[in-house]
């Protein structure tokens, strides 16, 4: 599962780089087209990875039919965590000081999502929550 979460972070970094080019007023048409294709490919790769996480969760985490339904799949939560973590890393790479409001918000979001993940997994194990079914049909596969 950690390998797939790491791949999500890498995809989000590439997605963000493409998005910067797409929003660059100085980018020419060829650059914009290439960046748009890259962004679309990265989005698709993220969806496949989220599906792999959801398949893993369906086979490795207990199912509690009586548990309260969680609002997102485990893959979606890990995807949000990877996205926010990557944003915090990009801010750090840009040399933003820890006192910068964007850096503080990103750090708080990473912390909150980590707590949410821990609480969700604990609730799943105790049978208090259940996950929605994955919504991304990608065919056979899973986490290798």
Protein Blocks (a to p, Z undefined) as FASTA:
>chain_A
ZZmmmmmmmmmmmmmmmmmmmmmmkbcfklmmmmmmmmmmmmmmmmmmmmmmmmmmmmmp
ccdfkbccdfbdfklmmmmmmmmmmmmmmmmmnopafklmklmmmmmmmmmmmmmmmmmm
mmmmnopaccdddfbdgbjaddZZ
